[in-house]
Amino acid sequence: MSDKGYNGWKNRATWNVALWIGNREDIYLTMIDSFKNQEWDQSPQGVKRWADMIFGAETPDGDSLKEVDWDEILNLVKESIA
């Protein structure tokens, strides 16, 4: 059994951000370009700033970005640009 709280992620907000990144081609390609071209710092804070630009304060379906585990989203970014 996983120690992750929501569908393998720390919580619903983290899962939801990952879901939006992975399921919207425009957001995914923007992420790849932004981090591969080093336009954004590859750190939890850099990923948070990027997501704030993309989503604002919450995902399109209402999950607050304040609850997101940015270390987990950074891992997603690094896996995606490898």
C-alpha positions, 0 to 999 in steps of 0.5 A: 500500500502506498503512503501517498494520500490521493491516487499516488500523490500527496493530496488531491491538489497535487494530483490535480495539478499533475493531472492538468499538466499531463492531460492538457497538451498545451499546458504540457508542451508549455511546461516542457519548453519552459523548463527545458529551455531554462526559462524557469528555475528547476526548483519547487519554488520555480515550479510553483511560480510557473504554475501560478502563471498557468493556473492562477490561484487554483486549477480550472476545477477549483483546487487551491495551489496553496495545498500542492506539494511542489517537490512532487510536481518538480519530480514530474517536470524533471521526468518529463524533460529528461 
